[in-house]
Structure formats: structure tokens, C-alpha cells
């Protein structure tokens, strides 16, 4: 397998794992509960295990997009951390659009709990953490 693709797959799994950990501890810091696998499974009407699989598959797809496309866009940025922050912000925006589209296609989003502003901040932080991990793992593949 192409080393760049392998690094991207590992980066997607690692980034998703770290992002998920951040989202699990966020309520301990006063942030609303965020559970992407539960939200995905609820939207699809599938068991939570499918939500977890989808969550990690989406992380891998995002990491592949980073390695194959986004790295070219930010090639003049020297810092892998800054590349990761930029990618995390882009991933957050894309994820919000995709979730909105999925909600429209699948008949609505699950009810949100807590402050929308805090949820947005938590989502941005989670995606930025994801982006940084992906950028540091993929690096110069």
C-alpha cells in the first residue's frame, strides 16, 4: 500500500480517537455532552456500533482528504500544527454542512441538548484537535 495512504488511514484513526476523547471529557469542563457516534446512529436508525464505525470511517475519509488534497492547498505553511488548525476548521465547516444535509435527507437531526454556542465551540475545538493530530501523523508523507 502507498505509504501516504497508510499514514492517512492511521492519522484518521488516531485523530478520531483523540477528538472523541476530548468530546468525552468536555462535559467535565462545563461543555455540553457531544456524542457523534450516538448522533450518527440515531440519524440512521442503526445500532450505536454502526455509529462508531461511521464515526471512524468519516475520520479516515477526512484524513485521506488532508493527505491527498489539503496538504497541497497549505503547502506554503511551514508549521504542521498550523496546517492542522486550518484543516480542523475546514473539517468543522464541512461537517456542519454535511450533517445539515444528512438531517434533511434522513428526516431531521436529533434534538440538541445545551447551549448551541457552547456546542459550536466544542465542535470547533474537537475538529481542530482532530486536524492537528492528522497533520502531525501525516506530516510530509
C-alpha positions in Angstrom: 0.0 0.0 0.0 1.1 3.5 -0.7 2.9 4.9 2.4 1.0 8.2 2.1 -2.4 6.4 2.1 -1.3 4.2 5.1 -0.2 7.3 7.1 -3.5 9.0 6.3 -5.5 5.9 7.5 -3.5 5.8 10.7 -3.9 9.5 11.1 -7.7 9.3 10.6 -8.0 6.6 13.3 -5.6 8.5 15.7 -7.3 11.9 15.1 -10.8 10.5 15.6 -9.7 8.7 18.8 -8.2 11.8 20.3 -11.1 14.0 19.1 -13.6 11.5 20.7 -11.6 11.5 23.9 -11.8 15.3 24.0 -15.5 15.2 23.4 -16.0 12.7 26.2 -14.2 14.8 28.7 -15.7 18.1 27.6 -18.7 17.8 29.9 -16.3 17.7 32.8 -15.2 21.2 31.8 -18.7 22.6 31.6 -19.2 21.9 27.9 -22.4 20.2 26.6 -22.4 16.5 26.0 -21.3 15.7 22.5 -21.5 12.1 21.1 -21.1 12.0 17.3 -21.4 8.1 17.2 -24.8 8.3 19.0 -25.9 11.1 16.8 -25.0 9.2 13.6 -26.6 6.0 14.8 -29.8 7.9 15.8 -30.0 9.7 12.5 -29.6 6.5 10.5 -31.8 4.4 12.8 -29.0 2.0 13.4 -27.3 0.4 16.4 -24.7 2.5 18.2 -21.9 0.2 16.9 -22.7 1.4 13.4 -22.5 4.9 14.6 -19.0 4.2 16.0 -17.9 2.6 12.7 -19.3 5.5 10.7 -17.5 8.0 13.1 -14.1 6.4 12.4 -14.8 5.9 8.7 -15.6 9.6 8.4 -12.3 10.4 10.3 -10.4 8.2 7.8 -12.0 9.9 4.8 -11.2 13.3 6.2 -7.6 12.3 6.8 -7.3 11.0 3.3 -8.7 14.3 2.1 -6.0 16.1 4.1 -3.2 13.9 2.7 -4.3 13.9 -0.9 -5.8 17.4 -1.3 -5.5 19.8 1.6 -1.7 19.4 2.0 -1.3 20.9 -1.5 -3.5 23.9 -0.6 -1.4 24.7 2.5 2.0 23.7 1.1 3.5 27.1 1.9 2.5 26.9 5.6 5.6 25.5 7.4 4.1 24.5 10.7 2.3 21.2 10.8 0.3 22.4 13.8 -1.0 25.5 11.9 -1.8 23.2 8.9 -3.8 21.0 11.4 -5.6 24.0 12.8 -6.6 25.2 9.3 -7.7 21.7 8.3 -9.6 21.3 11.6 -11.5 24.5 10.9 -12.3 23.4 7.3 -13.4 20.0 8.6 -15.7 21.6 11.1 -17.4 23.7 8.4 -17.7 20.8 6.1 -19.0 18.5 8.9 -21.7 21.1 9.7 -22.8 21.3 6.1 -22.8 17.5 5.8 -24.8 17.0 9.0 -27.3 19.5 7.8 -27.7 17.7 4.5 -27.9 14.3 6.2 -30.5 15.7 8.6 -32.6 16.9 5.6 -32.2 13.6 3.7 -32.8 11.4 6.7 -35.7 13.3 8.2 -34.2 15.6 10.8 -31.5 15.9 13.4 -31.6 14.5 16.9 -32.6 17.1 19.5 -29.7 19.2 20.7 -29.0 19.5 24.5 -27.5 22.6 25.9 -26.2 25.9 24.6 -25.8 26.0 20.8 -22.9 28.4 21.2 -21.1 26.0 23.6 -21.8 23.1 21.2 -20.3 25.1 18.3 -17.2 25.9 20.4 -16.9 22.3 21.5 -17.2 21.1 17.9 -14.6 23.6 16.7 -12.2 22.5 19.4 -12.8 18.8 18.7 -12.2 19.3 15.0 -9.1 21.4 15.5 -7.7 18.8 17.8 -8.5 16.2 15.1 -6.8 18.3 12.4 -3.6 18.8 14.5 -3.3 15.1 15.2 -3.9 14.3 11.5 -1.3 16.9 10.4 1.3 15.6 12.9 0.8 12.0 11.9 0.7 12.5 8.1 3.4 15.2 8.2 5.4 15.1 5.0 4.0 11.9 3.5 
